[in-house]
Amino acid sequence: MTSPLVSVVIPAYNGGSLLRAAVESVLAQTYSPIEVVVVDDGSEEDVGALLEPVADRIRLIRQTNAGTAAARNRGISKSRGDFIALLDQDDLWDSEKLALQMPAFDDAAVALVHSGARWVDVNGRVTSELQADPTLDTHALLADCRVPVQTVVIRRSALNLVGEFDESLSAADDWDMWIRFAERFRLAAVPHTLATIRVHPGNQSRNAELMYRTARQLFAKNRKIHGSCPQCRRALRRASIANRAYYYGRRREEARALVAAGHRGAALRVTARAISRNPRAVVTTPAHFLGGRSSHRDSVPR
């Protein structure tokens, strides 16, 4: 029996050597057949030249810069597979990823399959790992995006019913999509770690303002998903607290760098903004960031 075609959609924006490695990790899959659709989202670099060695094994689509969600939608619209897998330009797949995930679709009720993922630093050292949770439902996904986009394979027929990625959500379009899938379909989790997420200074997720703002957009969009459901309200409260804490943590990293460079005034302004969005963090902020005197051990934010 012939296996179904899987279309792999990779949005690209100035990905450099990371993009090339991401594409090669897809081409190294033991599963077949696959098609690789790379969407150049208005890159300043020559993506075609970068991918020239594998040009005969991929499809390259170009568009003016419109954001990740728009690039995903464009790639999906131009793809041919009955199943669609997603990968970001920074990241990698294990060679057995699709081979281990596709059998889950033998259950016709399954519309989305995800797996575990590992995070690595710029030196390739694993810093954390997330195991796929087989119990995820709408409430769990409202509280936290527990499905890394790099691990997902979706059934096209289900996506046609759910609709495109929301292009108004600059950095949370994937999270929003998983909520929509969980509302209507069954999700399946493969108990393997099959994707590598590479953390580096250029990651979109390190843009604190963007992540904070788009998460709030997502919360507002889904505020009434189940009407006045108490579980939804609790889940969104947890998500909002986590969003504020994430923003605070990222801005404190920025403040730490400013302090190390001798720019205490700028560090104070950054920290003040972080506290304004996460007031409960004031109790953990070193005194000199609040205008008071500090000891030597508090000279750099923790």
C-alpha positions in Angstrom: 0.0 0.0 0.0 1.4 3.4 -1.0 2.0 5.8 1.9 0.3 9.2 1.7 2.3 12.3 0.6 3.4 14.6 3.4 4.0 18.2 2.4 6.6 19.9 4.7 6.1 23.7 4.8 9.1 25.9 6.0 8.8 29.7 6.2 12.1 31.3 5.6 13.4 34.8 6.4 17.2 35.3 6.3 17.7 31.9 7.7 21.3 31.4 6.5 23.0 28.1 7.3 20.3 27.3 9.9 17.7 27.1 7.1 19.9 24.9 5.0 20.3 22.4 7.9 16.6 22.5 8.6 15.8 21.5 4.9 18.5 18.8 5.0 17.0 17.3 8.1 13.7 16.9 6.2 15.3 15.5 3.2 17.0 12.9 5.4 13.6 11.5 6.6 13.2 7.7 6.3 9.6 8.2 5.4 8.4 8.8 1.9 6.9 10.3 -0.1 7.4 13.9 1.0 7.6 17.3 -0.7 9.4 20.2 0.8 7.9 23.7 0.3 10.1 26.6 1.4 8.4 30.0 1.4 10.9 32.9 1.2 9.1 35.6 3.1 10.9 38.6 1.6 14.4 37.7 2.7 17.2 40.1 2.2 19.6 37.2 1.5 19.5 35.0 -1.6 17.6 32.0 -0.3 17.7 30.4 -3.8 21.5 30.5 -3.8 21.6 29.2 -0.3 19.4 26.2 -1.2 20.9 25.7 -4.7 22.6 22.3 -3.8 19.1 20.9 -2.9 17.1 22.9 -5.5 16.0 19.8 -7.4 14.5 18.3 -4.2 12.5 21.2 -2.9 9.9 23.8 -4.1 10.9 27.4 -3.4 8.1 30.0 -3.3 8.8 33.7 -2.9 6.6 36.4 -1.5 6.9 40.0 -0.1 7.4 40.0 3.6 4.1 39.2 5.3 5.0 37.3 8.4 5.2 33.6 9.5 1.5 32.9 9.5 1.1 34.3 5.9 4.1 32.2 4.8 2.7 29.1 6.3 -0.7 29.7 4.6 1.0 30.4 1.2 3.1 27.2 1.5 0.1 25.1 2.4 -2.0 26.5 -0.4 0.8 25.6 -2.9 1.4 22.1 -1.5 -0.1 18.9 -2.7 0.0 16.4 0.2 -3.0 15.1 2.1 -0.9 15.7 5.2 1.0 18.8 6.2 4.0 19.0 8.5 5.5 22.2 9.8 9.1 23.2 10.5 10.7 26.6 11.4 13.9 27.6 9.6 15.9 27.4 12.8 15.1 23.9 13.7 15.7 20.2 12.9 13.9 16.9 12.7 15.2 13.5 13.7 15.4 11.2 10.7 12.6 8.9 12.0 10.1 11.7 12.8 7.6 11.2 10.1 8.0 7.4 10.1 7.0 7.3 13.7 4.2 9.8 13.5 2.3 8.9 10.3 0.9 5.5 11.6 -1.2 7.5 14.1 -3.3 8.7 11.3 -4.5 5.2 10.6 -7.2 6.3 13.1 -9.4 8.3 10.9 -10.5 10.5 13.9 -7.0 11.8 14.5 -6.5 15.2 12.8 -3.2 16.3 14.4 -0.1 14.4 15.6 2.6 15.9 17.7 5.7 14.7 19.6 8.3 15.7 22.1 11.0 18.3 21.4 14.4 19.2 22.8 15.9 22.7 23.1 19.6 23.2 22.4 21.9 26.3 22.8 24.2 27.7 20.2 26.8 25.0 21.1 24.3 22.2 20.5 24.0 21.4 24.2 20.5 20.2 25.3 19.0 22.8 27.7 15.5 21.4 28.1 13.1 18.8 26.8 9.3 18.6 26.5 7.5 15.3 26.3 4.3 15.1 24.2 1.2 15.1 26.4 -1.5 12.7 25.2 -4.2 14.3 27.3 -4.2 17.8 25.8 -7.6 19.4 25.3 -8.9 22.9 24.7 -8.5 24.0 28.3 -5.0 22.7 28.6 -4.0 24.5 25.4 -5.7 27.7 26.5 -3.4 27.7 29.6 -0.2 26.9 27.7 1.1 26.2 24.2 2.2 22.7 24.9 2.6 21.7 21.2 5.8 22.9 19.5 5.0 23.7 15.9 8.2 21.8 14.8 6.6 18.5 16.0 3.2 18.8 14.2 1.7 16.9 11.3 -1.9 17.8 10.4 -4.5 16.2 8.2 -5.4 18.6 5.3 -9.1 17.8 5.3 -9.3 18.9 9.0 -7.3 22.0 8.3 -9.7 22.9 5.5 -12.5 22.9 8.1 -10.6 24.7 10.8 -9.3 27.4 8.5 -5.9 29.1 7.8 -3.4 30.3 10.3 -4.5 33.7 11.7 -2.2 36.3 10.1 -3.1 38.9 12.6 -1.2 36.9 15.2 2.4 37.7 14.5 3.9 35.2 16.9 1.1 33.0 18.3 -0.6 31.8 15.2 0.5 28.2 15.9 -0.8 28.3 19.5 -4.2 29.6 18.2 -4.3 26.8 15.6 -3.8 24.1 18.1 -6.7 25.5 20.2 -8.9 25.4 17.2 -7.9 21.9 16.3 -8.5 20.7 19.9 -12.0 22.2 19.8 -13.1 20.1 16.9 -10.8 17.0 16.5 -8.7 14.4 18.2 -5.0 15.1 18.8 -2.5 12.2 19.1 0.8 12.3 20.9 3.8 10.2 19.8 5.9 9.3 22.9 9.2 10.2 21.3 11.4 13.3 21.1 11.6 14.0 17.4 12.5 17.6 16.9 15.4 19.9 17.9 14.7 23.6 18.6 17.8 25.7 18.3 17.9 28.7 20.6 19.9 31.7 19.4 19.7 35.5 19.6 17.7 35.7 16.4 14.8 33.6 17.6 11.4 35.4 17.3 10.5 34.0 20.7 13.2 36.3 22.2 11.3 39.4 21.1 9.6 40.1 24.4 7.3 42.9 23.2 6.1 40.8 20.2 5.5 37.7 22.3 3.7 39.6 25.0 1.5 41.5 22.7 0.5 38.6 20.4 -0.3 36.4 23.4 -2.7 39.0 24.7 -4.3 39.1 21.3 -4.8 35.3 21.5 -6.3 35.5 25.0 -8.8 38.2 23.8 -9.7 36.2 20.7 -10.4 33.0 22.8 -11.9 34.7 25.8 -15.5 33.4 25.0 -14.6 30.2 23.3 -16.9 28.3 25.7 -19.1 31.2 26.7 -18.7 31.8 30.4 -16.9 28.4 31.1 -15.1 28.6 34.5 -12.4 26.2 33.2 -11.6 28.6 30.3 -11.4 31.5 32.7 -9.0 29.7 34.9 -6.9 28.5 32.0 -6.6 32.0 30.5 -5.7 33.5 33.9 -2.9 31.0 34.2 -1.8 31.8 30.7 -1.9 35.6 31.4 0.3 35.2 34.5 2.8 33.1 32.6 2.9 35.6 29.8 3.7 38.5 32.2 6.3 36.4 33.9 7.9 35.5 30.5 8.0 39.1 29.5 9.6 40.1 32.8 12.2 37.4 32.4 13.2 38.4 28.9 13.4 42.1 29.8 15.5 41.3 32.9 17.9 39.5 30.6 18.1 42.7 28.6 18.6 44.7 31.8 21.4 42.4 32.9 23.3 43.0 29.7 22.8 46.8 30.1 24.2 46.7 33.6 27.2 44.7 32.5 27.8 47.4 29.8 27.6 50.1 32.4 24.2 51.5 31.3 22.4 51.5 34.6 19.9 54.2 33.6 18.8 52.2 30.6 18.6 49.1 32.7 16.3 50.9 35.2 14.0 51.9 32.4 13.8 48.4 31.0 13.2 46.9 34.4 10.5 49.5 35.2 8.6 48.6 32.1 9.0 44.9 32.9 7.6 45.5 36.4 4.7 47.5 35.0 3.5 44.4 33.2 4.3 42.0 36.0 4.0 44.0 39.3 4.3 40.9 41.5 8.0 40.6 40.4 8.9 43.8 42.3 9.7 41.8 45.3 12.5 40.0 43.4 14.0 43.0 41.8 17.4 44.2 43.1 17.1 47.5 45.0 19.2 49.6 42.7 16.8 48.9 39.8 14.1 50.6 41.9 16.2 53.7 42.7 17.6 52.5 46.0 21.1 51.6 47.0 22.4 48.1 46.4 25.1 45.9 47.7 27.9 44.5 45.4 26.1 41.2 45.1 23.1 42.9 43.6 25.1 44.7 40.9 23.7 42.5 38.2 20.0 41.3 38.1 19.5 37.7 38.9 
